[in-house]
């Protein structure tokens, strides 16, 4: 059975990760979609350098395109879903704690609204 890529949706219907992806240049967007497709097809077989555990049930999808580094934070949910919580273009060596906090807040929000 396949795993599915699902965009987190807030109470207003906004999908912040989808919005982030669509705002990237076309070629970067293509690479992001390529890596999302790898996650969909390989799910838990996709390992480092593409996937890294952050904490608890939150994971980081790591995408490199040219000199840009993108990160999509996600978690695994029921019904074989990868819920994409937060996305950034990384500009520092370490993933900022504020971005991790956003991902955890959105995960709690998603789980509370099932």
PDB file as gemmi writes it, atoms N, CA and C in Angstrom:
CRYST1    1.000    1.000    1.000  90.00  90.00  90.00 P 1                      
ATOM      1  N   UNK A   1       0.838  -1.192   0.000  1.00  0.00           N  
ATOM      2  CA  UNK A   1       0.000   0.000   0.000  1.00  0.00           C  
ATOM      3  C   UNK A   1       0.880   1.251   0.000  1.00  0.00           C  
ATOM      4  N   UNK A   2       0.517   2.219  -0.808  1.00  0.00           N  
ATOM      5  CA  UNK A   2       1.297   3.443  -0.962  1.00  0.00           C  
ATOM      6  C   UNK A   2       1.137   4.389   0.219  1.00  0.00           C  
ATOM      7  N   UNK A   3       2.176   5.158   0.439  1.00  0.00           N  
ATOM      8  CA  UNK A   3       2.131   6.285   1.359  1.00  0.00           C  
ATOM      9  C   UNK A   3       1.744   7.519   0.551  1.00  0.00           C  
ATOM     10  N   UNK A   4       1.134   8.487   1.215  1.00  0.00           N  
ATOM     11  CA  UNK A   4       0.655   9.690   0.540  1.00  0.00           C  
ATOM     12  C   UNK A   4       1.316  10.927   1.132  1.00  0.00           C  
ATOM     13  N   UNK A   5       1.553  11.901   0.276  1.00  0.00           N  
ATOM     14  CA  UNK A   5       2.070  13.196   0.695  1.00  0.00           C  
ATOM     15  C   UNK A   5       0.859  14.103   0.895  1.00  0.00           C  
ATOM     16  N   UNK A   6       0.725  14.645   2.110  1.00  0.00           N  
ATOM     17  CA  UNK A   6      -0.421  15.496   2.443  1.00  0.00           C  
ATOM     18  C   UNK A   6       0.103  16.818   2.989  1.00  0.00           C  
ATOM     19  N   UNK A   7      -0.431  17.907   2.491  1.00  0.00           N  
ATOM     20  CA  UNK A   7      -0.048  19.226   2.978  1.00  0.00           C  
ATOM     21  C   UNK A   7      -0.869  19.572   4.213  1.00  0.00           C  
ATOM     22  N   UNK A   8      -0.184  20.002   5.269  1.00  0.00           N  
ATOM     23  CA  UNK A   8      -0.879  20.511   6.449  1.00  0.00           C  
ATOM     24  C   UNK A   8      -1.760  21.676   6.015  1.00  0.00           C  
ATOM     25  N   UNK A   9      -2.982  21.698   6.570  1.00  0.00           N  
ATOM     26  CA  UNK A   9      -3.911  22.776   6.263  1.00  0.00           C  
ATOM     27  C   UNK A   9      -4.359  23.405   7.576  1.00  0.00           C  
ATOM     28  N   UNK A  10      -4.235  24.734   7.670  1.00  0.00           N  
ATOM     29  CA  UNK A  10      -4.657  25.403   8.908  1.00  0.00           C  
ATOM     30  C   UNK A  10      -6.173  25.604   8.910  1.00  0.00           C  
ATOM     31  N   UNK A  11      -6.684  26.209   9.982  1.00  0.00           N  
ATOM     32  CA  UNK A  11      -8.138  26.353  10.132  1.00  0.00           C  
ATOM     33  C   UNK A  11      -8.756  27.267   9.078  1.00  0.00           C  
ATOM     34  N   UNK A  12      -7.944  28.051   8.379  1.00  0.00           N  
ATOM     35  CA  UNK A  12      -8.441  28.935   7.327  1.00  0.00           C  
ATOM     36  C   UNK A  12      -8.318  28.303   5.939  1.00  0.00           C  
ATOM     37  N   UNK A  13      -7.790  27.076   5.889  1.00  0.00           N  
ATOM     38  CA  UNK A  13      -7.617  26.391   4.615  1.00  0.00           C  
ATOM     39  C   UNK A  13      -6.294  26.667   3.931  1.00  0.00           C  
ATOM     40  N   UNK A  14      -5.407  27.412   4.594  1.00  0.00           N  
ATOM     41  CA  UNK A  14      -4.095  27.704   4.021  1.00  0.00           C  
ATOM     42  C   UNK A  14      -3.200  26.470   4.098  1.00  0.00           C  
ATOM     43  N   UNK A  15      -2.405  26.264   3.080  1.00  0.00           N  
ATOM     44  CA  UNK A  15      -1.432  25.177   3.030  1.00  0.00           C  
ATOM     45  C   UNK A  15      -0.044  25.803   2.909  1.00  0.00           C  
ATOM     46  N   UNK A  16       0.586  26.114   4.048  1.00  0.00           N  
ATOM     47  CA  UNK A  16       1.837  26.876   4.013  1.00  0.00           C  
ATOM     48  C   UNK A  16       2.980  26.212   3.248  1.00  0.00           C  
ATOM     49  N   UNK A  17       3.087  24.901   3.294  1.00  0.00           N  
ATOM     50  CA  UNK A  17       4.179  24.235   2.569  1.00  0.00           C  
ATOM     51  C   UNK A  17       3.932  24.316   1.063  1.00  0.00           C  
ATOM     52  N   UNK A  18       2.709  24.090   0.654  1.00  0.00           N  
ATOM     53  CA  UNK A  18       2.383  24.197  -0.780  1.00  0.00           C  
ATOM     54  C   UNK A  18       2.653  25.619  -1.270  1.00  0.00           C  
ATOM     55  N   UNK A  19       2.249  26.615  -0.487  1.00  0.00           N  
ATOM     56  CA  UNK A  19       2.484  28.005  -0.849  1.00  0.00           C  
ATOM     57  C   UNK A  19       3.985  28.282  -0.972  1.00  0.00           C  
ATOM     58  N   UNK A  20       4.755  27.784  -0.012  1.00  0.00           N  
ATOM     59  CA  UNK A  20       6.209  27.963  -0.053  1.00  0.00           C  
ATOM     60  C   UNK A  20       6.794  27.368  -1.333  1.00  0.00           C  
ATOM     61  N   UNK A  21       6.412  26.141  -1.650  1.00  0.00           N  
ATOM     62  CA  UNK A  21       6.948  25.464  -2.838  1.00  0.00           C  
ATOM     63  C   UNK A  21       6.603  26.249  -4.102  1.00  0.00           C  
ATOM     64  N   UNK A  22       5.368  26.696  -4.206  1.00  0.00           N  
ATOM     65  CA  UNK A  22       4.931  27.404  -5.412  1.00  0.00           C  
ATOM     66  C   UNK A  22       5.619  28.757  -5.580  1.00  0.00           C  
ATOM     67  N   UNK A  23       6.162  29.308  -4.508  1.00  0.00           N  
ATOM     68  CA  UNK A  23       6.864  30.596  -4.591  1.00  0.00           C  
ATOM     69  C   UNK A  23       8.334  30.457  -4.967  1.00  0.00           C  
ATOM     70  N   UNK A  24       8.827  29.252  -5.076  1.00  0.00           N  
ATOM     71  CA  UNK A  24      10.232  29.043  -5.424  1.00  0.00           C  
ATOM     72  C   UNK A  24      10.410  29.114  -6.935  1.00  0.00           C  
ATOM     73  N   UNK A  25      11.627  29.431  -7.382  1.00  0.00           N  
ATOM     74  CA  UNK A  25      11.890  29.430  -8.828  1.00  0.00           C  
ATOM     75  C   UNK A  25      11.571  28.054  -9.426  1.00  0.00           C  
ATOM     76  N   UNK A  26      11.203  28.066 -10.693  1.00  0.00           N  
ATOM     77  CA  UNK A  26      10.754  26.836 -11.354  1.00  0.00           C  
ATOM     78  C   UNK A  26      11.730  25.671 -11.180  1.00  0.00           C  
ATOM     79  N   UNK A  27      13.005  25.887 -11.422  1.00  0.00           N  
ATOM     80  CA  UNK A  27      13.967  24.779 -11.353  1.00  0.00           C  
ATOM     81  C   UNK A  27      14.137  24.264  -9.927  1.00  0.00           C  
ATOM     82  N   UNK A  28      14.095  25.143  -8.937  1.00  0.00           N  
ATOM     83  CA  UNK A  28      14.155  24.710  -7.540  1.00  0.00           C  
ATOM     84  C   UNK A  28      12.883  23.943  -7.181  1.00  0.00           C  
ATOM     85  N   UNK A  29      11.755  24.440  -7.648  1.00  0.00           N  
ATOM     86  CA  UNK A  29      10.467  23.770  -7.415  1.00  0.00           C  
ATOM     87  C   UNK A  29      10.502  22.351  -7.988  1.00  0.00           C  
ATOM     88  N   UNK A  30      11.076  22.189  -9.157  1.00  0.00           N  
ATOM     89  CA  UNK A  30      11.166  20.869  -9.781  1.00  0.00           C  
ATOM     90  C   UNK A  30      11.992  19.917  -8.914  1.00  0.00           C  
ATOM     91  N   UNK A  31      13.088  20.397  -8.345  1.00  0.00           N  
ATOM     92  CA  UNK A  31      13.915  19.545  -7.475  1.00  0.00           C  
ATOM     93  C   UNK A  31      13.176  19.197  -6.188  1.00  0.00           C  
ATOM     94  N   UNK A  32      12.462  20.157  -5.622  1.00  0.00           N  
ATOM     95  CA  UNK A  32      11.675  19.886  -4.416  1.00  0.00           C  
ATOM     96  C   UNK A  32      10.636  18.803  -4.706  1.00  0.00           C  
ATOM     97  N   UNK A  33       9.946  18.927  -5.814  1.00  0.00           N  
ATOM     98  CA  UNK A  33       8.927  17.939  -6.180  1.00  0.00           C  
ATOM     99  C   UNK A  33       9.572  16.581  -6.436  1.00  0.00           C  
ATOM    100  N   UNK A  34      10.740  16.570  -7.039  1.00  0.00           N  
ATOM    101  CA  UNK A  34      11.469  15.314  -7.271  1.00  0.00           C  
ATOM    102  C   UNK A  34      11.750  14.598  -5.950  1.00  0.00           C  
ATOM    103  N   UNK A  35      12.230  15.326  -4.951  1.00  0.00           N  
ATOM    104  CA  UNK A  35      12.546  14.706  -3.659  1.00  0.00           C  
ATOM    105  C   UNK A  35      11.266  14.285  -2.940  1.00  0.00           C  
ATOM    106  N   UNK A  36      10.189  15.062  -3.069  1.00  0.00           N  
ATOM    107  CA  UNK A  36       8.902  14.638  -2.499  1.00  0.00           C  
ATOM    108  C   UNK A  36       8.434  13.342  -3.149  1.00  0.00           C  
ATOM    109  N   UNK A  37       8.667  13.223  -4.452  1.00  0.00           N  
ATOM    110  CA  UNK A  37       8.306  11.989  -5.159  1.00  0.00           C  
ATOM    111  C   UNK A  37       9.135  10.807  -4.643  1.00  0.00           C  
ATOM    112  N   UNK A  38      10.411  11.038  -4.352  1.00  0.00           N  
ATOM    113  CA  UNK A  38      11.241   9.982  -3.759  1.00  0.00           C  
ATOM    114  C   UNK A  38      10.673   9.542  -2.410  1.00  0.00           C  
ATOM    115  N   UNK A  39      10.249  10.499  -1.585  1.00  0.00           N  
ATOM    116  CA  UNK A  39       9.643  10.166  -0.294  1.00  0.00           C  
ATOM    117  C   UNK A  39       8.382   9.339  -0.505  1.00  0.00           C  
ATOM    118  N   UNK A  40       7.568   9.733  -1.451  1.00  0.00           N  
ATOM    119  CA  UNK A  40       6.331   8.999  -1.754  1.00  0.00           C  
ATOM    120  C   UNK A  40       6.635   7.561  -2.187  1.00  0.00           C  
ATOM    121  N   UNK A  41       7.601   7.399  -3.073  1.00  0.00           N  
ATOM    122  CA  UNK A  41       7.898   6.074  -3.628  1.00  0.00           C  
ATOM    123  C   UNK A  41       8.690   5.182  -2.669  1.00  0.00           C  
ATOM    124  N   UNK A  42       9.663   5.761  -1.985  1.00  0.00           N  
ATOM    125  CA  UNK A  42      10.563   4.959  -1.146  1.00  0.00           C  
ATOM    126  C   UNK A  42      10.182   4.983   0.324  1.00  0.00           C  
ATOM    127  N   UNK A  43       9.322   5.899   0.725  1.00  0.00           N  
ATOM    128  CA  UNK A  43       8.899   6.157   2.100  1.00  0.00           C  
ATOM    129  C   UNK A  43      10.035   5.925   3.085  1.00  0.00           C  
ATOM    130  N   UNK A  44       9.953   4.941   3.953  1.00  0.00           N  
ATOM    131  CA  UNK A  44      10.953   4.788   5.009  1.00  0.00           C  
ATOM    132  C   UNK A  44      12.298   4.259   4.516  1.00  0.00           C  
ATOM    133  N   UNK A  45      12.370   3.833   3.271  1.00  0.00           N  
ATOM    134  CA  UNK A  45      13.650   3.404   2.707  1.00  0.00           C  
ATOM    135  C   UNK A  45      14.517   4.599   2.310  1.00  0.00           C  
ATOM    136  N   UNK A  46      13.882   5.755   2.164  1.00  0.00           N  
ATOM    137  CA  UNK A  46      14.626   6.968   1.815  1.00  0.00           C  
ATOM    138  C   UNK A  46      15.361   7.432   3.067  1.00  0.00           C  
ATOM    139  N   UNK A  47      16.652   7.423   3.016  1.00  0.00           N  
ATOM    140  CA  UNK A  47      17.449   7.777   4.187  1.00  0.00           C  
ATOM    141  C   UNK A  47      18.303   9.000   3.945  1.00  0.00           C  
ATOM    142  N   UNK A  48      19.315   9.130   4.777  1.00  0.00           N  
ATOM    143  CA  UNK A  48      20.256  10.226   4.659  1.00  0.00           C  
ATOM    144  C   UNK A  48      20.964  10.139   3.309  1.00  0.00           C  
ATOM    145  N   UNK A  49      21.179  11.171   2.570  1.00  0.00           N  
ATOM    146  CA  UNK A  49      21.139  12.576   2.966  1.00  0.00           C  
ATOM    147  C   UNK A  49      19.784  13.250   2.775  1.00  0.00           C  
ATOM    148  N   UNK A  50      18.748  12.511   2.341  1.00  0.00           N  
ATOM    149  CA  UNK A  50      17.455  13.131   2.076  1.00  0.00           C  
ATOM    150  C   UNK A  50      16.597  13.316   3.325  1.00  0.00           C  
ATOM    151  N   UNK A  51      16.738  12.412   4.286  1.00  0.00           N  
ATOM    152  CA  UNK A  51      15.868  12.419   5.460  1.00  0.00           C  
ATOM    153  C   UNK A  51      16.710  12.396   6.723  1.00  0.00           C  
ATOM    154  N   UNK A  52      16.287  13.196   7.688  1.00  0.00           N  
ATOM    155  CA  UNK A  52      16.958  13.217   8.980  1.00  0.00           C  
ATOM    156  C   UNK A  52      15.897  13.425  10.055  1.00  0.00           C  
ATOM    157  N   UNK A  53      15.999  12.657  11.125  1.00  0.00           N  
ATOM    158  CA  UNK A  53      15.054  12.801  12.230  1.00  0.00           C  
ATOM    159  C   UNK A  53      15.386  14.073  13.011  1.00  0.00           C  
ATOM    160  N   UNK A  54      14.346  14.847  13.326  1.00  0.00           N  
ATOM    161  CA  UNK A  54      14.526  16.065  14.111  1.00  0.00           C  
ATOM    162  C   UNK A  54      14.330  15.743  15.591  1.00  0.00           C  
ATOM    163  N   UNK A  55      13.129  15.295  15.934  1.00  0.00           N  
ATOM    164  CA  UNK A  55      12.805  14.971  17.318  1.00  0.00           C  
ATOM    165  C   UNK A  55      11.433  14.321  17.346  1.00  0.00           C  
ATOM    166  N   UNK A  56      11.261  13.343  18.222  1.00  0.00           N  
ATOM    167  CA  UNK A  56       9.958  12.687  18.315  1.00  0.00           C  
ATOM    168  C   UNK A  56       9.554  12.108  16.975  1.00  0.00           C  
ATOM    169  N   UNK A  57       8.399  12.523  16.505  1.00  0.00           N  
ATOM    170  CA  UNK A  57       7.855  12.014  15.244  1.00  0.00           C  
ATOM    171  C   UNK A  57       8.046  13.006  14.091  1.00  0.00           C  
ATOM    172  N   UNK A  58       8.863  14.037  14.296  1.00  0.00           N  
ATOM    173  CA  UNK A  58       9.084  15.040  13.243  1.00  0.00           C  
ATOM    174  C   UNK A  58      10.410  14.757  12.538  1.00  0.00           C  
ATOM    175  N   UNK A  59      10.323  14.758  11.206  1.00  0.00           N  
ATOM    176  CA  UNK A  59      11.458  14.477  10.341  1.00  0.00           C  
ATOM    177  C   UNK A  59      11.720  15.663   9.439  1.00  0.00           C  
ATOM    178  N   UNK A  60      12.915  15.704   8.892  1.00  0.00           N  
ATOM    179  CA  UNK A  60      13.345  16.772   7.999  1.00  0.00           C  
ATOM    180  C   UNK A  60      13.647  16.161   6.636  1.00  0.00           C  
ATOM    181  N   UNK A  61      12.956  16.648   5.613  1.00  0.00           N  
ATOM    182  CA  UNK A  61      13.275  16.280   4.241  1.00  0.00           C  
ATOM    183  C   UNK A  61      14.271  17.312   3.742  1.00  0.00           C  
ATOM    184  N   UNK A  62      15.434  16.840   3.300  1.00  0.00           N  
ATOM    185  CA  UNK A  62      16.564  17.708   2.952  1.00  0.00           C  
ATOM    186  C   UNK A  62      16.706  17.764   1.428  1.00  0.00           C  
ATOM    187  N   UNK A  63      16.625  18.964   0.899  1.00  0.00           N  
ATOM    188  CA  UNK A  63      16.687  19.160  -0.553  1.00  0.00           C  
ATOM    189  C   UNK A  63      17.778  20.173  -0.847  1.00  0.00           C  
ATOM    190  N   UNK A  64      18.673  19.790  -1.746  1.00  0.00           N  
ATOM    191  CA  UNK A  64      19.733  20.707  -2.163  1.00  0.00           C  
ATOM    192  C   UNK A  64      19.554  20.989  -3.641  1.00  0.00           C  
ATOM    193  N   UNK A  65      19.503  22.264  -3.966  1.00  0.00           N  
ATOM    194  CA  UNK A  65      19.435  22.661  -5.362  1.00  0.00           C  
ATOM    195  C   UNK A  65      20.381  23.841  -5.561  1.00  0.00           C  
ATOM    196  N   UNK A  66      21.353  23.670  -6.411  1.00  0.00           N  
ATOM    197  CA  UNK A  66      22.378  24.678  -6.650  1.00  0.00           C  
ATOM    198  C   UNK A  66      23.036  24.998  -5.309  1.00  0.00           C  
ATOM    199  N   UNK A  67      23.090  26.238  -4.924  1.00  0.00           N  
ATOM    200  CA  UNK A  67      23.693  26.576  -3.628  1.00  0.00           C  
ATOM    201  C   UNK A  67      22.634  26.713  -2.538  1.00  0.00           C  
ATOM    202  N   UNK A  68      21.384  26.408  -2.851  1.00  0.00           N  
ATOM    203  CA  UNK A  68      20.290  26.530  -1.889  1.00  0.00           C  
ATOM    204  C   UNK A  68      19.999  25.207  -1.205  1.00  0.00           C  
ATOM    205  N   UNK A  69      19.686  25.316   0.062  1.00  0.00           N  
ATOM    206  CA  UNK A  69      19.303  24.159   0.855  1.00  0.00           C  
ATOM    207  C   UNK A  69      17.883  24.394   1.355  1.00  0.00           C  
ATOM    208  N   UNK A  70      16.988  23.475   1.016  1.00  0.00           N  
ATOM    209  CA  UNK A  70      15.597  23.567   1.438  1.00  0.00           C  
ATOM    210  C   UNK A  70      15.325  22.481   2.465  1.00  0.00           C  
ATOM    211  N   UNK A  71      14.429  22.780   3.391  1.00  0.00           N  
ATOM    212  CA  UNK A  71      14.021  21.801   4.390  1.00  0.00           C  
ATOM    213  C   UNK A  71      12.504  21.801   4.474  1.00  0.00           C  
ATOM    214  N   UNK A  72      11.944  20.597   4.470  1.00  0.00           N  
ATOM    215  CA  UNK A  72      10.517  20.424   4.700  1.00  0.00           C  
ATOM    216  C   UNK A  72      10.380  19.525   5.917  1.00  0.00           C  
ATOM    217  N   UNK A  73       9.727  20.036   6.946  1.00  0.00           N  
ATOM    218  CA  UNK A  73       9.515  19.265   8.167  1.00  0.00           C  
ATOM    219  C   UNK A  73       8.173  18.561   8.055  1.00  0.00           C  
ATOM    220  N   UNK A  74       8.149  17.292   8.434  1.00  0.00           N  
ATOM    221  CA  UNK A  74       6.940  16.487   8.277  1.00  0.00           C  
ATOM    222  C   UNK A  74       6.858  15.446   9.386  1.00  0.00           C  
ATOM    223  N   UNK A  75       5.689  14.805   9.485  1.00  0.00           N  
ATOM    224  CA  UNK A  75       5.548  13.670  10.386  1.00  0.00           C  
ATOM    225  C   UNK A  75       4.681  12.621   9.715  1.00  0.00           C  
ATOM    226  N   UNK A  76       4.749  11.419  10.251  1.00  0.00           N  
ATOM    227  CA  UNK A  76       3.947  10.329   9.720  1.00  0.00           C  
ATOM    228  C   UNK A  76       2.655  10.246  10.518  1.00  0.00           C  
ATOM    229  N   UNK A  77       1.552  10.098   9.809  1.00  0.00           N  
ATOM    230  CA  UNK A  77       0.242  10.048  10.449  1.00  0.00           C  
ATOM    231  C   UNK A  77      -0.478   8.766  10.038  1.00  0.00           C  
ATOM    232  N   UNK A  78      -1.655   8.590  10.590  1.00  0.00           N  
ATOM    233  CA  UNK A  78      -2.452   7.410  10.276  1.00  0.00           C  
ATOM    234  C   UNK A  78      -2.783   7.366   8.789  1.00  0.00           C  
ATOM    235  N   UNK A  79      -3.181   6.223   8.336  1.00  0.00           N  
ATOM    236  CA  UNK A  79      -3.555   5.995   6.929  1.00  0.00           C  
ATOM    237  C   UNK A  79      -2.393   6.210   5.971  1.00  0.00           C  
ATOM    238  N   UNK A  80      -1.171   5.962   6.458  1.00  0.00           N  
ATOM    239  CA  UNK A  80       0.018   6.047   5.618  1.00  0.00           C  
ATOM    240  C   UNK A  80       0.177   7.419   4.961  1.00  0.00           C  
ATOM    241  N   UNK A  81       0.106   8.451   5.791  1.00  0.00           N  
ATOM    242  CA  UNK A  81       0.255   9.823   5.301  1.00  0.00           C  
ATOM    243  C   UNK A  81       1.510  10.466   5.863  1.00  0.00           C  
ATOM    244  N   UNK A  82       2.240  11.138   4.983  1.00  0.00           N  
ATOM    245  CA  UNK A  82       3.303  12.037   5.398  1.00  0.00           C  
ATOM    246  C   UNK A  82       2.681  13.433   5.385  1.00  0.00           C  
ATOM    247  N   UNK A  83       2.570  14.055   6.549  1.00  0.00           N  
ATOM    248  CA  UNK A  83       1.974  15.387   6.646  1.00  0.00           C  
ATOM    249  C   UNK A  83       3.097  16.419   6.609  1.00  0.00           C  
ATOM    250  N   UNK A  84       3.117  17.240   5.555  1.00  0.00           N  
ATOM    251  CA  UNK A  84       4.140  18.274   5.395  1.00  0.00           C  
ATOM    252  C   UNK A  84       3.736  19.486   6.219  1.00  0.00           C  
ATOM    253  N   UNK A  85       4.552  19.823   7.211  1.00  0.00           N  
ATOM    254  CA  UNK A  85       4.198  20.834   8.204  1.00  0.00           C  
ATOM    255  C   UNK A  85       4.765  22.224   7.941  1.00  0.00           C  
ATOM    256  N   UNK A  86       6.029  22.288   7.557  1.00  0.00           N  
ATOM    257  CA  UNK A  86       6.711  23.581   7.468  1.00  0.00           C  
ATOM    258  C   UNK A  86       7.856  23.460   6.473  1.00  0.00           C  
ATOM    259  N   UNK A  87       8.123  24.521   5.725  1.00  0.00           N  
ATOM    260  CA  UNK A  87       9.204  24.513   4.739  1.00  0.00           C  
ATOM    261  C   UNK A  87       9.981  25.820   4.813  1.00  0.00           C  
ATOM    262  N   UNK A  88      11.292  25.698   4.622  1.00  0.00           N  
ATOM    263  CA  UNK A  88      12.159  26.879   4.622  1.00  0.00           C  
ATOM    264  C   UNK A  88      13.288  26.690   3.613  1.00  0.00           C  
ATOM    265  N   UNK A  89      13.855  27.813   3.230  1.00  0.00           N  
ATOM    266  CA  UNK A  89      15.145  27.785   2.544  1.00  0.00           C  
ATOM    267  C   UNK A  89      16.149  28.066   3.640  1.00  0.00           C  
ATOM    268  N   UNK A  90      17.004  27.110   3.894  1.00  0.00           N  
ATOM    269  CA  UNK A  90      17.932  27.174   5.015  1.00  0.00           C  
ATOM    270  C   UNK A  90      19.078  28.133   4.698  1.00  0.00           C  
ATOM    271  N   UNK A  91      19.355  29.031   5.642  1.00  0.00           N  
ATOM    272  CA  UNK A  91      20.422  30.016   5.443  1.00  0.00           C  
ATOM    273  C   UNK A  91      21.488  29.933   6.532  1.00  0.00           C  
ATOM    274  N   UNK A  92      21.306  29.034   7.486  1.00  0.00           N  
ATOM    275  CA  UNK A  92      22.275  28.862   8.568  1.00  0.00           C  
ATOM    276  C   UNK A  92      22.696  27.394   8.619  1.00  0.00           C  
ATOM    277  N   UNK A  93      23.770  27.104   9.347  1.00  0.00           N  
ATOM    278  CA  UNK A  93      24.225  25.719   9.454  1.00  0.00           C  
ATOM    279  C   UNK A  93      23.231  24.838  10.206  1.00  0.00           C  
ATOM    280  N   UNK A  94      22.601  25.401  11.203  1.00  0.00           N  
ATOM    281  CA  UNK A  94      21.678  24.634  12.037  1.00  0.00           C  
ATOM    282  C   UNK A  94      20.246  25.069  11.746  1.00  0.00           C  
ATOM    283  N   UNK A  95      19.333  24.105  11.757  1.00  0.00           N  
ATOM    284  CA  UNK A  95      17.917  24.411  11.562  1.00  0.00           C  
ATOM    285  C   UNK A  95      17.439  25.272  12.729  1.00  0.00           C  
ATOM    286  N   UNK A  96      16.908  26.465  12.473  1.00  0.00           N  
ATOM    287  CA  UNK A  96      16.487  27.354  13.559  1.00  0.00           C  
ATOM    288  C   UNK A  96      15.399  26.731  14.441  1.00  0.00           C  
ATOM    289  N   UNK A  97      15.533  26.903  15.748  1.00  0.00           N  
ATOM    290  CA  UNK A  97      14.569  26.345  16.698  1.00  0.00           C  
ATOM    291  C   UNK A  97      13.163  26.868  16.439  1.00  0.00           C  
ATOM    292  N   UNK A  98      13.040  28.116  16.022  1.00  0.00           N  
ATOM    293  CA  UNK A  98      11.722  28.677  15.729  1.00  0.00           C  
ATOM    294  C   UNK A  98      10.994  27.905  14.643  1.00  0.00           C  
ATOM    295  N   UNK A  99      11.728  27.431  13.643  1.00  0.00           N  
ATOM    296  CA  UNK A  99      11.116  26.640  12.570  1.00  0.00           C  
ATOM    297  C   UNK A  99      10.697  25.264  13.074  1.00  0.00           C  
ATOM    298  N   UNK A 100      11.491  24.682  13.942  1.00  0.00           N  
ATOM    299  CA  UNK A 100      11.128  23.399  14.550  1.00  0.00           C  
ATOM    300  C   UNK A 100       9.865  23.574  15.391  1.00  0.00           C  
ATOM    301  N   UNK A 101       9.801  24.665  16.146  1.00  0.00           N  
ATOM    302  CA  UNK A 101       8.621  24.943  16.977  1.00  0.00           C  
ATOM    303  C   UNK A 101       7.366  25.086  16.118  1.00  0.00           C  
ATOM    304  N   UNK A 102       7.472  25.742  14.974  1.00  0.00           N  
ATOM    305  CA  UNK A 102       6.325  25.881  14.068  1.00  0.00           C  
ATOM    306  C   UNK A 102       5.847  24.499  13.629  1.00  0.00           C  
ATOM    307  N   UNK A 103       6.772  23.617  13.280  1.00  0.00           N  
ATOM    308  CA  UNK A 103       6.401  22.272  12.839  1.00  0.00           C  
ATOM    309  C   UNK A 103       5.661  21.522  13.943  1.00  0.00           C  
ATOM    310  N   UNK A 104       6.167  21.583  15.171  1.00  0.00           N  
ATOM    311  CA  UNK A 104       5.510  20.881  16.271  1.00  0.00           C  
ATOM    312  C   UNK A 104       4.129  21.469  16.564  1.00  0.00           C  
ATOM    313  N   UNK A 105       4.005  22.788  16.473  1.00  0.00           N  
ATOM    314  CA  UNK A 105       2.705  23.422  16.693  1.00  0.00           C  
ATOM    315  C   UNK A 105       1.707  22.955  15.641  1.00  0.00           C  
ATOM    316  N   UNK A 106       2.127  22.909  14.400  1.00  0.00           N  
ATOM    317  CA  UNK A 106       1.236  22.475  13.319  1.00  0.00           C  
ATOM    318  C   UNK A 106       0.891  20.992  13.451  1.00  0.00           C  
ATOM    319  N   UNK A 107       1.849  20.179  13.910  1.00  0.00           N  
ATOM    320  CA  UNK A 107       1.554  18.761  14.116  1.00  0.00           C  
ATOM    321  C   UNK A 107       0.473  18.606  15.187  1.00  0.00           C  
ATOM    322  N   UNK A 108       0.629  19.327  16.305  1.00  0.00           N  
ATOM    323  CA  UNK A 108      -0.385  19.265  17.371  1.00  0.00           C  
ATOM    324  C   UNK A 108      -1.751  19.731  16.835  1.00  0.00           C  
ATOM    325  N   UNK A 109      -1.729  20.816  16.068  1.00  0.00           N  
ATOM    326  CA  UNK A 109      -2.965  21.329  15.493  1.00  0.00           C  
ATOM    327  C   UNK A 109      -3.625  20.288  14.589  1.00  0.00           C  
ATOM    328  N   UNK A 110      -2.839  19.657  13.754  1.00  0.00           N  
ATOM    329  CA  UNK A 110      -3.375  18.630  12.849  1.00  0.00           C  
ATOM    330  C   UNK A 110      -3.981  17.472  13.646  1.00  0.00           C  
ATOM    331  N   UNK A 111      -3.254  17.001  14.648  1.00  0.00           N  
ATOM    332  CA  UNK A 111      -3.740  15.854  15.439  1.00  0.00           C  
ATOM    333  C   UNK A 111      -4.986  16.210  16.250  1.00  0.00           C  
ATOM    334  N   UNK A 112      -5.065  17.440  16.721  1.00  0.00           N  
ATOM    335  CA  UNK A 112      -6.243  17.867  17.504  1.00  0.00           C  
ATOM    336  C   UNK A 112      -7.485  18.060  16.652  1.00  0.00           C  
ATOM    337  N   UNK A 113      -7.288  18.220  15.363  1.00  0.00           N  
ATOM    338  CA  UNK A 113      -8.444  18.476  14.474  1.00  0.00           C  
ATOM    339  C   UNK A 113      -8.833  17.279  13.617  1.00  0.00           C  
ATOM    340  N   UNK A 114      -8.385  16.101  13.988  1.00  0.00           N  
ATOM    341  CA  UNK A 114      -8.768  14.901  13.220  1.00  0.00           C  
ATOM    342  C   UNK A 114     -10.203  14.536  13.463  1.00  0.00           C  
TER     343      UNK A 114                                                      
END                                                                             
